Amino acid sequence: MCDNNANCNNYKLGLNDPESAPKRALLYAMGYSQSQMQKPLIGIVNSFNEVVPGHIHLQNISRAVKDGVLAAGGTPMEFNTIGVCDGLAMGHSGMKYSLPTRDLIADSIECMVLAHCFDALVFIPNCDKIVPGMLMAAARLNLPSVFVSGGPMLSVDGTDLNTTFEAVGAYKAGKITLDSLTNIEKNACPSCGSCSGMFTANSMNCLCEALGMALSGNGTIPAVYSERIRLAKNAGETVLDLLKNNVHPSDILTKATIENAVRVDMALGCSTNSVLHLAALTHELGYDFDINLINEISDNTPNLCKLAPAGKHHMQDLNRAGGVYAVMKVLADNGLLNTDVTTVNGKLSALLESHSVLDFDVIKPFDTAYSQNGGLAVLFGNLAENGAVVKRSAVKQSMLKFTGKARVFDSEEEAIAVIYAGGIKAGDVVVIRYEGPAGGPGMREMLSPTSAIAGMGLDESVALITDGRFSGATRGAAIGHISPEAARGGLIAFVCDGDEIAIDIPSHSLQLLVPQDEIKKRKANHVPKVAKKLSGYLERYVKNLR
């Protein structure tokens, strides 16, 4: 009935044919009317749950989307996906599951959509892995699609979730009292929504605008604003326009829009995780993502925004300043954006005409940007032959070039215990290995160690490198995604305590300063770390890693 290219819909499903009486009977059982069966069936892909603050309000977003679909003459049919909260999963084995859920989400959506032959889709994500998982599914299924997120939470007095993580480090260092820590934790997250800085969730929701898959405001309108509900209704109406005009993700998600997204990423100072997710999306589109593209674009794209953790502003400030489209307008006016691309709402060139920067303190003018290069950098060297990623915009100027002595740990737990105990000193490079996709497994985020270092006031004198990854909330000289990872024989597996490591972010360099003869000796005498015994989904995930 449906092929693997999602070449099916309710018209091919034949809901008006006598032979489809059993299908109609099942729809009647759920209360659908005959007239509803004769309209386009719009899948509402909702990641609502009562576990994640970014998702607890998504029933309201879904209701608004359905209102838009109904107003435009479609029949909405909702189904749900899973969604992990990285903050709750942080610092224990639960984080091993976070990144793998991205692919599980994409696969489950594929199964639901192809099994039930929807005509078009509206995706409702909000947090970290849900957004890219849904983008991958949209690319794979290639049905007319619109994204509308749940929006970011508010920030009060400049605080956010990362404030709490760093406060733990400050408390451990004796800089604040337990009462102060308790007060911070009660006020850091004052509303529903994705965490309020330019962390991974908000990075990806902003990039949905740059990719052309979401309406303007998707990444920045706060979750609690009524404007968010209106945006959701508009998204529901828009998907019917896309269906009518036969516009598919393959018409929108092109090499040009991927490059636009990387450009906007650099200007906004997005999370390092955006590299992982854009690469995965590009793979779904059928071509390779050259990681060198990050540096090529970053080297001539100014960093126009410094949102938390890199600076004092939060998503509500970016929204007030004009949002993602205002940033895109600055880039376009300076010849750095391809505006001859299609979005869910028409040609980008026409859409940008009505947008401008409303607050130059939040979105800097092109010529007086925070820096003349972008928010991310990819480093190469003997420690990262295939690359490593750092959020350059969140690194102190004094740490852009840094040489220190290695303190080596084979897991996040080992590292955090020593950090909390005060065992890390100025001049150290904390090395956390066997936390990559295969070695972890699952490539855990290292927000607890990096936040502890920052909270202890060591972010101007201590670096951290890992084959794992970081939360978008991480700040400091935190270099992740080191490839090859330790579990796959990367040089990071052979680093010893006291080795000198040279970091040169402006030159895109990461080097272990150990003679080659010594490295050969270590490799010859190396006893491989015993692989963890796995079962269930993690076992299947590791088997499918390339």
N, C-alpha and C positions, 0 to 999 in steps of 0.2 A: 504493500500500500504506500509506504514512504521509502524513498531511497536514502543513501547515506549522505547525499548532498542537501538534505532537507528540502527536496523538491516536492513538497506536498503542502496542502492547506485544506481548509474546510470545503472548498469547492471540489478538490480532488477526493476529499474524504466522502463526498457524495451524500451530504445530509439531506438532500432533496430527492434522492433515489429510493425506490421501493426497497431495494436490497439493503439500504442502511437503516431499516426499521429497528434492528437491535441496538444500533448506536444511539438512535433517537430515544429509544426506551431508557437507556442509561442516563442520558441527559435530562429526560423528563423526571427521572428519579431524584435528581438534585434540584429540581425546581426551575430548570431552564424552560423558557417558553418556545413555541414553534418559531415565532418571529426572531428570537435571539439566535436560533440555530441557522437562520438564513443570513446572518450578518457575519462579518469577519471575526474570527476567534482570535483574541489578543491575549497572549500569555503574559501574566504579570508575575515576574520572577522576583519574589520578595525574600529578603534575608532576615526578616523579623525573628527575634527571640527575646526571652526575658533574662538573658545572661549578660548581654553586651550593652553598655550605655549608648553606644552609637546606633543600636538597633531596636531598643525597647519601644521606640515611638513609631516604628516603620509601618504599623497598622494604619496610622493616620495618613502617612504618605501614600500607602496603597489605596486607601479609600479615595483620596483625592485623584490619584491616577485613574482609578475606575470611573470616577465622575467625568473626567476628561474623555475617556474612551467612549462612555455611554453618550455623552453630548455630541461626539463626532460620528456616532452611528456604528460603533463596534460592540462586541460582546466580550467583556473582560473575564478571564479565568485565571485565578491566582494559584500559584504553588510556591513552596518554600525551599530554601537551601540552608545548609549549615553555616555557622559563622563563629569563629574563635576570637575571643578578646585577647590580644597579645599582652595587655597589661596584667590580666588575671593569670595568663599562662606563663608569665615571666618568672625566671629564676628557679624553675623546677622542670621535671621531665615533660610537662605538658607543652612546653615551647617546642619540643621536637615535632609536634603535630601541626604547628601553625602554618609554616610554608607548604608542607605537603597537602594541606586542605585546599590550597589554590587549585591544584589539578583535579582534586576530588569534586570540587564545586563545578568546574567546567564540564567534567564527565557526567555528573548527575543531571545538569541542565540539558546536555545533549540527549541523554536517555529520555527525559521527560518530554522534551520538545518533539523529538522524532517519533516517539510513541503515540503522541496525541495530535500531531499535525496542526500546529498553530499557524496562523497567517502572519503574525508579526509579534514582536516582543517588547515589553517595557521592563528594564532591569532596575531593581531597587537595591543597591548595595549601600554600604557606608564605610566599613572598616577595612583594615589592611589587605588581607588576602582575598576578600570577597570581591572587591572592585576588579583586580586583574583577572580573577577566576571567571567573572562574568564577561569581561572583555574578550577573553580567550574563547568563551562559548559563543559570543556574538559573532566573532570572526569565523569560527568553525561552522556555525549553522547558516550564516549569511541570509538571515531573514530580516526584513525591515525592523530596525531596533533603535530605541532611545534609552539613555541612561538618566536616572534622576536619583541622586543620593539623598540620605537623610539629613545631611548638613552637619556642620561643626557645632560643638558645644560653645558656650560663652566662656570668656575669661574675665574674672573680676580682680581688679588691682594687679593685673599682669601675671597672675599665677596660672598654672596648668598642671597636668599630671606629672610632668617632669620635675616641677618644683618639689613634689613629694618625694620622688626618687632621690633627688639631690639632697633633700632635707635628711633622709636616712643617713647619707654619708656625713653630713654636718653633725648629726646627733652622735654617730659613732666616733667622730673626731672630738666630741665634747664642745662643739661650737654652739649648739642650741640645746635647750632642755626638752624633756619628754613632753611637757605641756605644749611647748611651741610646735613640736612635731605633730602632736594630736590636732592642734588648731589648723595647721597647714593641710593635713589630710582631710579635714572636714570641709574645707573651703576651696580646694584646688579644682574640683570638678562640679561647678554649680548647676549644671543642667544636663539634659540628655544631649546626645550628639557625639560625633567623633572628636577625639581629644583636640584641643583648641589651637595648637601650634601647627607649623608646617611639617607635621609628622607624616608617616607613610599614608595613612588613610586620606588626609586632606591633600597630600601631594597627588595621589592617584585620582581623586575626585576633581581636582583642578586640571589634571592632564586629560581627563575625559572631555573637557571643553576644548583643549588644544588639539585633541584628536578628532574633533568634530562630532563626537558621539553623544554629547549632552548640550543642553541649552545654556546660555550665559547665566551665570549665578550658581550653577550646579555645585561648584567647589567651595563657595564662600558664604552664601546666604545662611545665617545661623539656623540651627535646627528648630529653635523655638519661635522664629519669626513667622508671621502669617504669610509673608512673601514666599516662604518655602512651600506652603500648601498650594499657593497659586502656581508656582513653578511646576509642581507635580501634576496639577490639572492640565497645564499647558503641554506637558510631556505626553499625557494620555491623548490629547487631541493631535499632537504632532505625529505620533506613530501612525495614525490613520492617513495623514497626508503622505507620509513616506510610502505606505502601502499603495495608495492610489497612484502615486507617481513612480512606483516601481524603483525606489531608491533603497539599496542594500548596503550593508557594511563594506562590501568590496568596492563600492563606489566612493566610500568615505575614507576608509583605512588604507591609504596608499603609502608609498615610500616618502612622498612629500609631507604627508601629515605626521608620519613617524618622526621625520626630521624636525617638523614644527614643534612636536611635543618635546623633543630633546632640547630645542632652543628655549622653549618656555620653561622647561625644567631648570635650565641653567640660570635664567633670569629670576625665577622665583626662589631658587635655593632649596630644591625639593630633597626628599629623603634619598639616601643611597639605595634603598630598596627599589626605587623607580627603575634603576638599571636592570635589575633582575626581571621586573615585570614587563618592561618594554621589550626586552629580549624574548621573553616567552610569547608575548603577543605577536611580535614579528615572526617568530617561528610558526605560529598558527596561520599567518598570512602567506607562508610559503617561501620566505627568503631569510637569509642569515642576517643576524644583527652584529655588525662589526663594532666591537667595543672601542676601537680607536675613534669612532664617530663622536664619542663623548668628549674627548680632548679636542678634536678638530672644531667642534661647535663651541665648546666651552672657552677655547682660547680667543674667540672673537665675539663672545656674547657677554655683555656686562651683567653683573649681579645687581638687579634693580631693587630687590626686596630682601630684607633680613627679618623674617618672622622667627618666632621662637622655634628651636633653641638658639638660632644664630643671633637673634636680636630681641627687642622688647615688644614687637608687634605680634598680634594674633589674628586669626582668620576674620574676626568681626571688623578689624581695622582694615584689612585688605578689601573686604566687601564694601566698607564705607568709602574707600579710596577709588573705587571703580571696578574692582574685581579682576579676574583673570583677563577678561577682554581688554581692559585698560592697559594691562601689561603687554598684551599682544599688539595693541595699537601702537605703543611706543616702539616695539620691535619692527612692526610693519613700516612705520614712518621712516625708519632708519635702514630699510632695505634688508632686514634680517629674517623676514617671515614670508613664506610662500602663501599669498592670499588667494591664489587662483585654485582653491580647493573647495570641495563640497562638504557641507556640514548637515546635520539633521534639520537645520533651519534655513538652508540656502547657501549661497556662495559666501565664503568668509569675507571677501573684499567688501561686499555690501553691508554685512553685519557690523564690521568694525567702524563704519562711518559714524555711527551714533554713540560711540564710546570714547571716553577721554579720562585722563587722570584727574581725580578730584582732591587728592592730598599728596603733595610731593614729598612729604616726610615719610610716608609709607611706601610709595612707589617713586623712587628717585628719578630725576631727569636723566636722559641717556648719557649726557656728557659729564654728569657728576654722580655717577653710580657708585655703589659701595666699592666695587672693583671693576676693572675692565675685562675680567674673565668670570666664567660662570661658577655656580655654586658647587659643582662636583668636579672631581678630577680622578682619572684612572692612573695608577702608578704601575711601573714595570721595573724589573730588576731580577737579580738571582733569587730573591725571596718571593717574587711574583711574576714568573715567566709569562703567565697568561693574564696577568693583571690583578689589581686590587683597587678598591674604591674608597674614597674619602669624601666627606662633606666639607670641602675646602672653606666654604663660607662660614662654617661654625668652628673653625680653628683659629686660635689666637695668633696674631702676627708673629710673635716670638717662637711659635712652634711650627711654622711652615717649613723651616729647616732645623732639624734636630738630630743629634746623635746621642744615643744612650745605651745603657747596658741591659741586656735581656734578663727578665725574670720569667721563667717558663712554667706554664701550667697546662696540664692535659685535659682540663675541663673548666667550665665556668665556675662550678662549685669550689674547686681548689683555689681559683683566683680570688673569688669574692671573700673567702674565709681569711686569706692573708691580707687583702685590702682592708677589710673591716677591723682586723687586728692591728692595723697600723704598720704592716710590714712592707709597704711600698714607699719608696723615698724619691725625692727629686733626682732626676737623671735616669730613672728606670724606664725601660720599655717593657710593658706587660705583654707577654706572648701567651695567647690562649689558643690552643690547637686541638685537633680532633673534634671540632665543632662544625665541620663543613657538612654539605648535603649527605655524603656517605658516612663520614666519621662520627657525626653527632648521634644518630643521623638526624636530618631535618633542618640543619643550619640555624640553630637557635640565635635569637637576638641577645646581645650583650649589654643591654641597657643598665642592668644593676651595677656591673663593674664600672662602666664609664660614668654613670651618675655618682657613684660613690667617690670616684677620683675627683670629679668636679666639685662635689659637695665638701670634700676635704681641702679644697683649695689647691689641688695639685694639677689642674688642667693646663697650667702654664709651665709645667716642668716634668710631666710624665706623659708618655704616649702609650697607646695600646694597639696591638695588631692581632688579627685573628683570621682563621679560615671560616669562622662563622660570620654573622652579619650583625647589623645594628638597627635599633629602632630609629625612626626618623627624629626622635626626641634627643638622640645622642649629640653631644657637643664635645669639642676638644679634638686632639690629634688621634682620632680613632679610625684605624684603617682596617677594613674588612673585606670579605669575599676573596681572600688570598687564594690564588689558583696557580698551580695544582695544590689541593688541600693535603693535609698531613696524611690522611688515610689513603691517598692515592700517590704517595711517594714524593710529595712536594718538599722543598728544602726546609720549610717551616718545621717538619718532623725532626730535623737534625740540629736545630738550634739548641744551645746549651746555656745555662745560667752564666752570666758574665760576658757573653758574646756582645760585641758592639754592633748596633744596627743603625744605619744611616737613612734618615727620612728627608727627602727633598721634594716637597709637594710642587713648587713652581716648576721644577725640572722633571716632574712625573717619575720620580725614582724612589725605589725601596731596595736597599742593599744590606745583605749580611756581610760584615767586614771580617771574614774568616778566610784564611788562605785556602786555595783550592785543594792542596794536598791534605789539609786537615779535614776538609769536607769529604774527600774520597775515603779517608780513614774511617770517619764516622759512619759513612754509608756501608762500608765493608763490615764493620762490627755491629751494625744496627740489628737489634732484635725487634721485629715488627710488633706493634701493639695488638694484643688479641682483640679481634672484632667482637663487638657486643652481640649476644644472642638475641635475635629479634623474632617477633611473631606478629600476626595480624597485619594491619595496614602499613606499618613502618617497614615490615619485611618486604612487602610487595613494592613499596615506594623505592627502597634501595635497589632492588633487583632491576628496576626500570630506569635507574639513573644512567645517563650517557657520559 
